[in-house]
Amino acid sequence: MSGCISIPWKEIEGQALISLDLYPPETRLISESETGPSRIPAVIYFHGGGMTVGDRKSWFPSWLQKRVNAAGFAFISTDYSLLPPATGHQIVQDIQNLFAFLSSSQMDGCLKATLPRAKFVINPNALAVAGSSAGGLCSYLAAIHASPRPIALLSMYGMGGDFLTPHYLIPKSKPFFRGREILDPNDYEEFLYPHSESLAKMYCSPLAYHDKSYVIPGFPANPRMLLPRLYLQMGTYIDYWTGEQIPSLSKLLRDVLERPHEEKELEQIIPLTHRGLFPQFNISRDWPPSFLCHGSDDTAVHLAESQHIYDQLTKAGASVQLEIVQGKEHSFDYEPGAERIHADLFDRISRFLASILGRKGLDSSDIGLS
């Protein structure tokens, strides 16, 4: 098999609005089963984009998809609701709905209808999650809220390892991300509260760039691409993430952050209804085995976020490893020549996922590991 098949998995008001792309492994890697299609593991990938932009084809990790398929597993890339007007609560619901769909006979039926000759179905008890940047945060949320629980997790420079930092809470007046310009909030008024509440619901927002004739060649033509930087610049990202705008949760946290305080003071400010959106408050020993990877010079999502959640997972007794890629910025795995430069790292990540999916895929005779 080659290419991918698109499957709508969530209907809203009678319309199929959220879809996934499934990349099946080669047929030769799937063992025959006397009782019907083989049950194979899958890796679910969540795209980046600061939770405000992107779709299941944005910043697509071909390096990961190829290796997952070569190991005999399915690779799934999915859309999800975007901020604003959604909040993290809607994204958690999307993740829960996705896992429920993958565990249902409806998913099996969609596969049979789309690939009548398919020799496999997805094993809902052998799902791994992976994501880059905002997608890493989605993976953390899946580890906390999804049922069935994912059995392995990959975070590439994931957000959400520590939301209670100046990076998210303190307004900025000087360039802080790759030296790029400070944005004028007046240019993005429709995306700022309260106007943002009137936006149409968004489940995918493809990337777009201006051509060479634009005043800044290559500047994002989709304004949603700039919203994560704008909210970080304004110190209000947490307001949009939680939906807690009045009073501003960001300001309440900022007021504590800017004076001597104990860490517990910040946590206590966050309403119980929102704490499920903060991975750092939901760490436990039964967290899935995790591989965290982060560039040392990341200015979009600071390395300290992965270090923080790594420390918490280690203290909880969970299985976790952290790979720090020295001298690298955000999205280093998409840089020119990344496959050559980072081949060893990519292979180790693949072996990490394959070792867990192959071992815990329930019926190993159904898994064609290469």
C-alpha positions in Angstrom: 0.0 0.0 0.0 1.2 3.6 -0.6 -0.1 7.0 0.1 -2.8 7.7 2.6 -6.5 7.5 3.0 -8.6 10.3 4.6 -11.3 9.4 7.1 -13.7 11.9 8.7 -14.0 11.0 12.4 -16.0 13.8 14.0 -19.3 15.3 13.0 -20.4 18.7 14.2 -24.0 19.7 13.6 -24.4 16.9 11.1 -21.3 17.8 9.1 -18.1 15.8 9.0 -15.6 18.5 9.9 -12.6 16.8 11.5 -10.6 14.2 9.6 -7.5 12.1 9.8 -5.1 10.8 7.2 -4.0 7.1 7.7 -0.8 5.9 6.2 -0.8 2.1 6.1 2.3 0.0 6.2 3.3 -2.1 3.2 1.0 -5.1 2.8 4.1 -7.4 2.9 4.7 -6.3 6.5 1.3 -7.4 7.8 1.0 -11.1 8.7 -1.9 -13.1 7.5 -4.5 -14.0 10.1 -6.8 -17.0 10.0 -9.5 -15.2 11.9 -9.7 -12.0 9.8 -7.7 -8.8 9.4 -4.6 -8.4 11.6 -4.7 -6.0 14.4 -1.8 -3.6 14.1 -0.5 -0.8 16.3 -0.6 2.8 15.2 1.2 6.1 15.9 -1.1 9.1 16.2 0.6 12.4 15.2 -0.7 15.8 16.2 0.6 18.8 14.1 2.2 21.9 15.5 1.1 25.5 15.0 0.7 26.9 18.6 -2.8 25.5 18.7 -4.0 28.3 16.5 -3.1 27.2 13.0 -2.3 24.2 10.8 -3.8 20.9 9.7 -3.0 17.3 9.4 -0.6 18.0 6.5 1.2 21.0 8.1 4.8 20.5 9.1 4.4 16.9 8.2 7.1 14.6 9.7 7.9 12.4 6.7 10.9 11.1 8.6 8.7 9.7 11.3 5.9 8.5 9.0 8.3 6.5 6.9 10.0 4.8 9.8 6.7 4.0 11.5 5.3 2.4 8.3 8.6 0.6 7.7 8.2 -1.0 11.2 4.8 -2.5 10.1 2.6 0.1 11.9 0.0 2.5 10.7 0.7 6.2 10.9 -2.2 8.6 11.6 -2.1 12.4 11.3 -5.2 14.2 12.5 -6.8 17.6 12.6 -8.2 19.1 15.8 -10.0 22.3 17.0 -8.0 25.5 16.9 -7.7 28.5 19.2 -9.6 30.8 19.0 -12.6 30.5 19.4 -11.9 27.0 20.7 -10.1 26.5 24.0 -8.0 23.7 25.4 -11.2 22.1 26.7 -12.5 21.6 23.2 -9.1 20.1 22.1 -9.2 17.7 25.0 -12.7 16.6 23.9 -11.4 16.2 20.3 -8.6 13.9 21.6 -11.1 11.8 23.6 -13.5 11.6 20.7 -10.6 10.5 18.4 -9.6 7.7 20.7 -13.2 6.6 21.0 -13.5 6.5 17.2 -10.3 4.5 16.7 -11.7 2.0 19.2 -15.1 1.7 17.5 -16.5 -0.6 14.9 -17.1 2.6 12.9 -13.3 2.9 12.3 -13.2 -0.7 11.2 -16.1 0.0 8.8 -14.4 3.1 7.4 -11.2 1.1 6.7 -13.2 -1.6 5.0 -15.1 0.8 2.9 -12.0 2.8 1.9 -9.6 -0.2 1.5 -11.8 -3.2 0.8 -8.7 -5.4 0.5 -7.0 -4.2 3.6 -5.4 -6.9 5.7 -5.5 -5.0 8.9 -7.5 -3.0 11.4 -6.1 -0.7 14.1 -5.4 -2.2 17.5 -6.9 0.4 19.9 -4.9 -1.1 22.8 -1.6 -0.4 21.0 -1.7 3.3 20.2 1.2 5.7 20.6 1.0 9.4 20.4 3.5 11.9 18.9 3.5 15.6 18.2 5.7 18.6 17.5 5.4 21.8 19.5 1.6 22.3 20.0 1.3 18.7 18.9 3.5 17.6 21.8 1.0 19.3 24.1 -1.8 17.3 22.5 0.2 14.2 23.2 0.5 15.1 26.8 -3.2 15.7 26.9 -3.8 12.3 25.4 -1.7 10.7 28.1 -3.9 12.4 30.7 -7.4 12.2 29.2 -7.6 9.6 26.4 -9.2 6.2 26.7 -7.8 3.7 25.9 -4.6 5.3 27.2 -1.7 5.6 24.7 1.1 3.1 25.5 4.0 5.3 24.3 4.6 9.1 23.8 6.9 11.1 21.6 7.2 14.9 22.2 9.3 16.9 19.8 9.9 20.3 21.5 6.4 20.1 23.0 4.5 23.0 24.6 2.9 22.6 28.0 5.8 21.2 30.0 5.5 24.3 32.2 2.9 27.0 31.4 3.7 29.1 34.5 6.7 30.9 33.2 7.5 34.5 32.0 7.6 33.1 28.4 3.8 32.7 28.6 2.8 35.3 31.2 5.0 38.4 30.8 4.4 41.0 28.0 7.3 41.5 25.7 8.5 44.7 23.9 11.6 43.3 22.2 12.0 40.5 19.7 12.0 37.1 21.5 11.4 34.5 18.8 14.2 34.1 16.2 14.8 37.8 16.3 11.6 38.5 14.5 9.7 41.7 14.7 7.2 42.7 17.5 3.7 42.5 16.1 1.1 45.3 16.2 -2.0 43.9 18.1 -4.2 46.4 16.1 -3.5 44.3 13.0 -5.0 41.3 14.6 -8.0 42.8 16.4 -10.4 40.1 15.2 -8.3 37.4 17.0 -8.2 39.3 20.3 -10.8 39.0 23.0 -13.7 39.9 22.9 -13.8 39.9 19.1 -12.3 36.4 19.0 -15.4 35.0 20.6 -17.3 35.7 17.4 -14.9 33.8 15.1 -16.2 30.8 13.2 -15.1 27.5 14.7 -12.0 26.3 13.0 -10.7 22.7 12.7 -7.9 23.1 10.2 -6.2 26.2 8.8 -3.6 25.5 6.1 -0.3 27.4 6.0 0.1 30.2 3.5 2.9 32.6 2.7 3.2 35.8 0.6 5.2 35.6 -2.6 8.4 37.5 -3.4 6.5 40.6 -4.5 5.2 41.2 -0.9 6.9 43.9 1.2 8.3 41.1 3.4 8.7 38.1 1.0 7.7 34.9 2.5 5.7 36.6 5.3 2.8 34.5 6.6 -0.3 35.2 4.5 -2.5 33.3 7.0 -2.7 35.6 10.1 -3.4 32.6 12.3 0.3 31.6 11.8 1.2 34.7 13.9 -1.2 34.3 16.7 1.0 32.1 19.0 3.7 34.8 18.8 1.2 37.6 19.4 -0.4 35.9 22.5 3.1 35.2 23.9 4.1 38.8 23.2 1.1 40.1 25.0 1.5 37.6 27.9 -2.1 36.3 27.4 -1.6 32.9 25.9 -3.1 31.2 29.0 -6.3 33.2 28.7 -7.0 31.8 25.2 -5.9 28.3 26.2 -8.2 28.1 29.2 -10.9 30.6 28.0 -10.6 32.4 31.3 -10.6 35.9 30.0 -12.6 37.8 32.8 -10.8 38.1 35.1 -7.7 37.4 33.0 -6.1 34.3 34.3 -2.8 35.4 32.8 -2.8 38.6 34.8 -3.7 36.8 38.0 -0.7 34.5 37.5 1.5 37.4 36.3 0.9 39.3 39.5 2.2 36.4 41.6 5.0 35.6 39.2 6.4 39.2 39.5 6.8 39.1 43.3 8.5 36.6 45.6 6.3 33.5 45.8 6.1 29.8 46.3 5.3 27.5 43.3 2.1 26.3 45.0 0.7 29.9 44.9 0.6 29.8 41.1 -1.1 26.4 41.0 -3.7 27.5 43.6 -4.8 30.4 41.3 -5.8 28.1 38.5 -9.4 27.0 38.9 -9.9 23.2 39.3 -11.9 23.2 36.1 -8.8 24.2 34.1 -6.1 22.1 35.8 -6.6 19.2 33.4 -5.2 21.5 30.7 -1.9 21.8 32.5 0.2 18.7 32.0 2.5 19.6 34.9 -0.4 19.1 37.4 -1.3 15.6 36.0 1.9 13.6 36.2 1.7 10.1 37.6 3.7 6.9 37.7 1.5 5.2 35.1 2.2 7.9 32.5 3.2 6.1 29.2 6.9 5.6 28.4 8.0 8.8 26.8 10.7 10.1 24.6 11.2 13.9 24.8 13.3 15.7 22.3 14.2 19.4 22.3 16.7 21.8 20.7 18.9 23.6 23.2 18.4 27.0 21.5 14.6 26.9 21.1 13.1 30.4 21.4 9.5 29.4 20.6 9.2 26.7 23.2 12.0 26.9 25.7 14.0 23.8 26.5 13.1 24.3 30.2 9.6 23.0 29.4 10.8 19.6 28.4 13.3 19.6 31.2 10.5 20.4 33.7 8.2 17.7 32.7 11.1 15.2 32.4 12.0 16.0 36.0 8.4 15.5 37.1 8.1 12.2 35.3 11.4 11.0 36.7 10.3 11.9 40.3 7.0 10.1 39.7 8.8 6.9 38.7 7.6 7.0 35.1 9.7 5.8 32.2 11.1 8.8 30.3 14.1 9.9 28.4 15.1 13.4 27.3 17.3 14.1 24.2 18.7 17.6 24.0 19.9 18.5 20.5 22.7 21.0 21.0 22.6 24.3 19.1 19.2 23.7 17.5 16.2 26.0 17.3 12.5 25.2 17.0 11.5 22.8 14.2 15.1 21.6 13.7 13.8 18.3 12.3 12.4 20.3 9.3 15.6 22.1 8.4 17.3 21.4 5.0 19.3 18.1 5.2 17.6 17.1 8.5 17.3 13.5 7.4 21.1 13.3 6.9 21.9 15.4 10.0 19.6 13.7 12.4 19.4 10.2 10.9 20.8 8.6 14.1 18.3 10.5 16.3 15.4 9.7 14.0 16.4 6.0 14.1 16.6 5.9 17.9 13.1 7.5 18.1 11.8 4.9 15.7 13.3 2.1 17.7 11.8 3.5 20.9 8.3 3.4 19.5 8.8 0.0 17.8 10.1 -1.6 20.9 7.0 -0.6 22.9 4.4 -1.1 20.1 5.9 -4.4 19.1 6.1 -5.7 22.7 2.6 -4.4 23.8 0.7 -4.9 20.5 -1.1 -7.8 22.3 -0.9 -10.5 19.6 2.7 -10.3 18.3 1.8 -12.8 15.6 -0.3 -10.0 14.0 2.6 -7.6 13.9 5.0 -7.6 10.9 8.1 -5.9 12.4 10.7 -5.2 9.8 
